[in-house]
Amino acid sequence: MQFKLTNTLGPYLALIVTGGLLSGCANAQSNSDDVIAKQRASLEANTAGKGFGPQSPRDISQVYGTNQRIFGKAPHRSQMELCNIHFHKFAEHKGGEFTTYAGKGNGEGINTGYQWNGRLSDAQMKPVDRQVCAAKGPGQALNVGDTVEVHWVHSSSEIEPGATLSACLDEDNMNPALRVEAQVIVLANDENALGFSELAEVEEINGYDQAPNIPMNTGQPVEYLGSTTGPKYNEQGSAIKVTWSVRPQVAVVDINSVANWCDDNIFNENYGHKVRNLVTNHKLLSPIR
């Protein structure tokens, strides 16, 4: 969320000078700090001694973790079915080229996460004359300059790509191996940038539904054992075991192509999903080897 100053501050000058407005901002930040601290304390209490495996998201530059719940890494994505593609507004993970804190948010996954550390050109930052992935569900619309984390979810179940993560399960295999390929992108008003429909293209290759255009030039992916994400797990934790592969470099994508994809895709995705708190408790993190 962006704010801009106007020339109508006169009536509010006394409030600012006396500290009322600034005090309100400080209180809001303090409340946000308290909410996140309480959520992290609840996460530790609610997962202690219950066999929870390592959690996600995390700082991919920090390799330390002491969670002892080990499970086998999922196969390479070429040997799994692509089951879902979705994205989060702001990066859930931290590291690489996305370490700028977007803000603590509201404790429910909005206006939090991490942003790209770089800058777009003035031309690329020109606003577009359309709504982009307008929030038609429990998520957020997108804007030029936004950082977004894209998740290509893969499953060992024999399924077809579809809406929500339930598409990754079937009645005969409710505990499949799961792999998420993650790529952080930044949205630019630039027709020469990458097109999202190409990145999200689905094609059958060697008998598997695949996304053949997942970026291959954004750095060596950091692979680790973790869980599903989303703010509903801020306090309860996720028991679903996932192998993550997170690329450290950011790709610039044309925002118009994202808008077009949101208007028509087989995954029924049309908004930016919310963001889970970064998991920092070493007892809930796997070691990155």
C-alpha positions, -999 to +999 in steps of 0.1 A: +000+000+000+014+034-010+006+068+005+014+102-009+015+136+007-009+164-004-011+201+002-040+196+026-020+191+058-029+224+073-058+212+095-037+183+107-005+202+115-013+206+151-020+170+155+013+160+139+032+185+160+017+173+192+025+138+183-010+125+179-007+112+143+028+100+148+018+083+180-010+066+162+015+052+136+038+041+163+010+023+181-001+006+149+035-007+144+037-018+180+004-036+177+017-054+146+049-064+164+028-078+192+006-097+169+035-114+151+053-122+183+021-138+197+016-157+165+051-171+166+048-180+203+015-198+195+031-216+165+058-230+188+034-240+215+009-256+190+036-277+173+058-287+202+059-325+207+033-332+180+056-345+153+053-315+130+079-314+103+099-283+092+079-253+081+079-228+053+086-200+043+121-192+054+151-171+048+169-192+021+202-176+029+201-191+064+210-228+063+207-236+100+178-257+113+173-283+140+140-299+131+145-337+133+114-347+113+131-360+081+113-371+050+126-379+015+130-352-011+104-353-038+115-364-073+126-339-098+096-320-112+101-337-146+089-369-129+059-354-112+025-340-123+021-302-123-011-298-103-015-261-096+000-226-103-008-197-080+011-166-066+014-145-035+015-107-033+050-100-020+075-128-016+069-153+012+105-163+012+134-140+020+169-141+005+187-135-028+174-104-045+143-101-023+153-090+012+135-057+016+107-060+042+074-050+027+059-045+062+044-064+091+010-062+076-022-069+095-014-103+110-036-120+084-011-121+055-019-087+038+008-061+031+036-083+045+065-103+030+095-093+011+102-071-019+127-070-047+158-050-038+161-034-073+143-006-092+124-005-124+127+023-149+103+052-149+087+038-181+083+004-166+066+020-135+040+038-156+005+027-142-017+006-164-052+016-173-069-016-160-074-036-128-049-064-125-061-096-108-087-076-090-093-092-056-123-114-064-115-138-036-097-137-002-066-120-016-052-088-032-051-070-065-018-063-081-001-031-092+029-020-113+061-025-092+047-052-070+069-082-060+051-115-064+061-151-055+049-177-080+044-213-070+043-242-095+031-271-074+039-307-084+025-339-071+033-376-073-004-384-075-020-392-109-040-361-112-047-333-137-039-296-132-067-277-115-079-252-090-065-250-054-041-274-038-068-300-036-060-307-072-027-321-060-044-350-041-066-379-052-086-404-033-061-432-038-031-411-027-039-386+000-002-384+011+017-378-022+052-364-026+049-327-032+073-302-047+070-265-052+091-246-077+092-210-066+101-179-086+099-143-074+089-118-100+084-081-102+056-066-123+066-040-149+046-021-175+068-035-203+057-055-233+093-066-238+095-082-204+086-119-198+050-129-205+033-147-176+011-169-199+044-184-212+057-189-177+024-206-168+021-227-199+011-263-193+023-291-217+024-328-215+059-340-216+069-377-213+034-385-199+035-358-172+017-324-172+046-299-170+054-262-170+083-262-195+090-225-192+098-222-155+128-198-155+162-215-157+184-184-156+175-169-122+202-186-101+208-220-086+176-229-067+178-234-030+162-267-021+150-276+013+124-296+032+094-276+044+056-273+044+027-256+027+023-219+033-004-193+038-014-172+069-038-198+083-006-217+093+008-187+113-002-202+146-011-239+139+016-249+115+012-272+085+017-309+086+019-313+048+055-322+038+068-303+008+102-301-010+109-265-020+130-252-048+134-214-045+153-194-071+174-165-056+171-140-085+141-121-096+125-121-130+108-090-145+074-098-160+049-077-180+020-068-157-004-069-186+003-105-193-004-113-156-038-094-159-046-115-190-038-147-173-059-139-143-089-133-166-086-168-181-066-198-167-073-234-159-064-229-122-092-204-116-066-180-101-075-143-101-058-126-072-026-125-051-027-149-022-018-137+013+016-143+029+026-165+059+049-151+085+085-159+079+094-189+100+125-181+121+123-207+149+152-231+143+131-259+159+107-255+130+133-253+102+152-281+083+190-277+077+198-267+042+226-289+029 
